[in-house]
Amino acid sequence: MPVIEQAKGILMAQHDCGPDEAFDLLRRASQRFNIPVRVLAARLVHGVQRPGPQAAPGLHEPLPGSRAASTLGALLDEVLELALTLLHAERGNVQLADPATGALRIAAQRGFGAEFVEYFAAVTDDGSACGRAAQQHAQVVITDVTTDPGFAPHREIALASGFRAVQSTPLVNRAGHLVGMLSTHYPRPTTLPRRDLQTVSSFGALVGESLSTLLNGAQAEGFMPHSGPATRRSGLSSHPAPE
């Protein structure tokens, strides 16, 4: 079966949609990341067919044309938008790893207010999904933060922010170094389908090296881009609270 048809089948199963809608999702992702539909489809299929901690060959190649993105913030917004679509979420964020301290700092977010952004401005421990994912270099899912023992210190902010479940997917470069974290949040306890998680891992691997390249220039300019109500700022700092 042609690889594009296989990829459409995967997306149809994930999103309970028809072939035209599935192809449209592939087409939009192709346009956003300036990568041919056939190549994107092949990487998606390989990522789903080969589950496990090791990515399929070629998944860590940088995205062609991503250097042409007008700003790092624009690319982060596109990555977050695609992840929200793939995982059927309305809220989420992208964090970038501080090369000096290793702290995860929010660089783009959707659906959260200033309280969430301030509380999770810098993550340095492993009590949350993103903190654990950073420590393990592996995707982490908390299906219900109210029953997860490690998340106990942060249940109050989760309640105030309106989420009960969260998944975090590491973004790593070709050398295996953590570049950032992609997280999506859900208002109710949620068990995400394994295939959906494998798909977002595949897309996450596609952007890791490209983000690493763009970050060199952006960090030299001393700013971290934000989306939604948050604004660009430098030198973000906060108490070490995980997201």
VENJONOR-V66018 format. One record per residue. N is the residue number from 1. NEAR is the number of other C-alpha atoms within 10 Angstrom. Layout:
BEGIN
N/NEAR
N/NEAR
END
This chain:
BEGIN
1/5
2/9
3/18
4/19
5/16
6/15
7/23
8/24
9/19
10/20
11/24
12/17
13/13
14/18
15/16
16/12
17/13
18/13
19/14
20/11
21/15
22/21
23/20
24/12
25/16
26/22
27/17
28/13
29/20
30/17
31/11
32/16
33/20
34/16
35/16
36/14
37/19
38/17
39/13
40/24
41/23
42/17
43/24
44/28
45/23
46/20
47/24
48/22
49/12
50/13
51/17
52/11
53/10
54/10
55/18
56/19
57/11
58/12
59/25
60/23
61/15
62/20
63/19
64/13
65/12
66/20
67/15
68/12
69/14
70/9
71/13
72/23
73/19
74/15
75/22
76/24
77/21
78/15
79/21
80/23
81/19
82/18
83/24
84/21
85/13
86/18
87/20
88/16
89/18
90/16
91/20
92/22
93/28
94/27
95/28
96/25
97/23
98/15
99/12
100/6
101/8
102/16
103/22
104/28
105/25
106/27
107/27
108/29
109/27
110/22
111/16
112/17
113/14
114/12
115/12
116/16
117/21
118/16
119/18
120/22
121/22
122/25
123/26
124/23
125/17
126/18
127/20
128/28
129/25
130/32
131/23
132/20
133/23
134/29
135/14
136/12
137/19
138/18
139/23
140/21
141/23
142/23
143/19
144/18
145/23
146/19
147/13
148/14
149/10
150/16
151/20
152/14
153/13
154/17
155/17
156/12
157/15
158/21
159/13
160/11
161/17
162/16
163/20
164/20
165/23
166/29
167/24
168/28
169/26
170/30
171/32
172/24
173/22
174/15
175/8
176/12
177/16
178/24
179/25
180/27
181/28
182/28
183/25
184/24
185/28
186/20
187/17
188/14
189/17
190/16
191/13
192/16
193/10
194/11
195/17
196/19
197/20
198/23
199/24
200/23
201/26
202/23
203/22
204/22
205/27
206/25
207/24
208/26
209/25
210/24
211/24
212/20
213/16
214/18
215/17
216/10
217/11
218/16
219/14
220/8
221/10
222/10
223/14
224/22
225/20
226/24
227/20
228/13
229/13
230/18
231/11
232/13
233/12
234/11
235/8
236/13
237/14
238/14
239/12
240/15
241/19
242/23
243/30
END
